[in-house]
Structure formats: structure tokens, C-alpha cells
Amino acid sequence: MSGPASPAAATAAYATRHAARCAPGPWRTLAGLTVSSIGLGTDLGECDAGDDERYEAAALACLAGGVNLLDTAINDRCQRSERALGRALRRAVQQGVVARDEVVVCTKGGHTPFDGVPPRSSREYIEYVRQHFLAPGSCRPEDLVGGNHCLAPGFLRAQVERSRANLGVQRIDVYDLHNPETQLRSVDRAAFLACIRAAFELLESLCDAGWIGVYGTATWDGYRVLPEAREHLSLRTLVALAREVGGEAHRFRAVQVPYNVVMPEAALAETQEGAPDEGAAPTHQWGVPRPRRQPLLEAAADLGIAVVASATLMRSRLARTLPLELRSAFIDLRTDAQRALHFARSTPGVTAALVGMRDPAHVRDNLELVRVPPPVEAAKRLIGR
């Protein structure tokens, strides 16, 4: 499935077409593309035909209703989520709901994916990995961390190729390395950075080939934990690696991080090294300015990196047990799920907020938010900024 030459113009056209049904402020920019501030996620659910159909229907409803950001991963439901989104996108194009390049398609690679169903035993799992990854030569045993995570270039190239086939697209708009901090459980930081550099070199080459538009990292702990933690990721260091590999025009342009009212670290925790503070007293040893620390959202803004929020409902828990303060702040909304999602997408620095949707009622509820202006000042008050 191909599209016109300018995704930037196409996504802007999608926003213009939906302007009448959307309130001011729901559109953001991600690497030059116009995206809705709400995106569809696909990680939860069963590996069965029922949830395949539900995700396909949810994606169609989103594309028709003003949401043009679709986010998945090759290991989501054993590749079934990618395939469901691929079918939905194909139907939407055939029915004239969207043009291909009006949709921002994002996926991830890094975890070894199964095909359709998970293995029934450890023996079956070992044989699956041997047959699908080791025997073809896409990775070596020593490349696998924990038996199921790999960032070797050959592995990633094969994963991108499979994801393109699953999704039915020539170009994946945003390709994320999935939980790269997993590697730090088994290798030292120098080896980790060498691994990331090799992965970035591959991804830059795939951008040149037109297989992907831009790339990034989708993490759980990496950007939320303090620099002293083993699994900490420095966004500034990763951007520097991307510059070494791709120059100033590098394509490392997005990160994904959990963010919600009970996991606010991206906005509040000073986990990232900022630019040196020229006004600070020098360190006694080297006589250079101390680097200051800042939250991820501030660091990303300084570095020109888009931030996509995941886990906005905490796997549906916030739809049932929302803190009273947040419920009171958004009292005009009908459901706690709407309030939690509204908070995440309204936080300054968040480009878009993902939410898993496969229940038709939940899709309808969440699509109501495209008609509600993001309450940026209320979100600032809730996080104390």
C-alpha cells in the first residue's frame, strides 16, 4: 500500500478535513507530521479472531472520527495487532475514509514475536526461537537478552520487513526500539551504547531506503528512573549517538514513555541531564559547569524530540479508581477513562496520548474528546507546574 509523496501535506489535509468536528488544539506535530493528540494502542487482548475483529473495527472508527495515530508493536498479541491494523488501514483507504499518507503508522521491534499464538511450553518456545531467529542468522544466541530481547541489526532489519508486510505498508512512519533498557540487565553501558549505535546505523539506512520515516525508542523504565539506576536511559546521550550516525539531519525524532496521573515521572522526575548550566559553580575537579537535571518532557523539548505517552489508563485501572483530584478537575467529562486520557494529552510537552481501544463503547467515549479543547492549565495545576 503506497501513498503520495508528501506525508506532511497529507496529514495536514486530514486535520483540515476533520477541523469542523474537532475542538481547537487537538493537533500536534511529530517529526513534521500532523497527528491527533489521541492515538490508538493495541497491546492488550487475546490472541484470537474476536479481538482481531474488535481492533480492526476500532481502528476504522478512529480513522473516521478524527484520530490518525495508530501505534502497535510486532509482539502485540503475537503479530495479530499489526495485522488487524493493516486490514483496517486497507479497508479505510478502499472505502475512501482516508488516504494512506494521512495516517501515522507506528510500530516497535526488539522483543522476539510469536506468530499468531504463544508457545505452549518452554521447549516449544526454544524451538521457535531457534527456527525463526537463530537458524536464519538474523541473530546469535549471545545477542538475545533474557532469551527474548534483541537489538542486533540483522534481527531488527528482519523485524522491520515483517512489520511492513503485517501492516501492508511500504513505509512505517515511526519505528521504535522496544524497551531498549532491557539490554542493560545483561551488558555494561559501553556495550549497550555500541549496540544502540549499530541499531541507529541500521535505522538511518532504512530511513534512506524509504522503509521507515523516523525512529525512536519506546520504553517503560528507561526514561523514568534516576541516572543512578542500572536501566536509566539518557536522552541527550542517545541524541548525540544519532547525530554521530546521521548528522544534524538524523531521524531519531520520537520517544514513548508511560505517563499518567499516578506515573507522572516524565513531567516531574529530574531523570535527564540537561545542557550545562553556565551560571553554576564549577566542579572542583575539572572546573567545568555542572550539568543540570530536568524531567524527560523538558529534555525532549530542548532536543526537538516528540513524546508519546503510553499507559495513560494504567491498563484500565484508572478507568475505575481515578484520584478524586483529577475527577474534580475534569468534572464536565462523563467517564474516568476520559478524564485520565484528557489529563495525559493535555500535559505540556506530550505530543500524543495512546489508549488501547477495542470495545466499541470505549471507542465512542474516547472519540468524544476530539471535540473538547485540551485543558493545558488544569493539567499544569495537577502536576504542580
Secondary structure, DSSP 4 states (H G I P E B T S, - for coil): ----S-HHHHHHHHHHHTTTTS-SS-EEEETTEEEESEEEE---S-SSHHHHHHHHHHHHHHHHHT--EEE--TTTTTTHHHHHHHHHHHHHHHTTS--GGGSEEEEEE-BPPPSSS--SSHHHHHHHHIIIIITTTS--GGG-BTTTB---HHHHHHHHHHHHHHHT-S-EEEEEEE-GGGGGGTS-HHHHHHHHHHHHHHHHHHHHHTSEEEEEEE-SSTTTS-TTSTT---HHHHHHHHHHHH-TT--EEEEEEE-BTTB-HHHH---EEEEE-TTSPPPTTT--PPEEEE-HHHHHHHHT-EEEEE-TTTTTGGGTS--HHHHHHTTTSS-HHHHHHHHHHHSTT--EEEEE--SHHHHHHHHGGGGS---HHHHHHHHT-
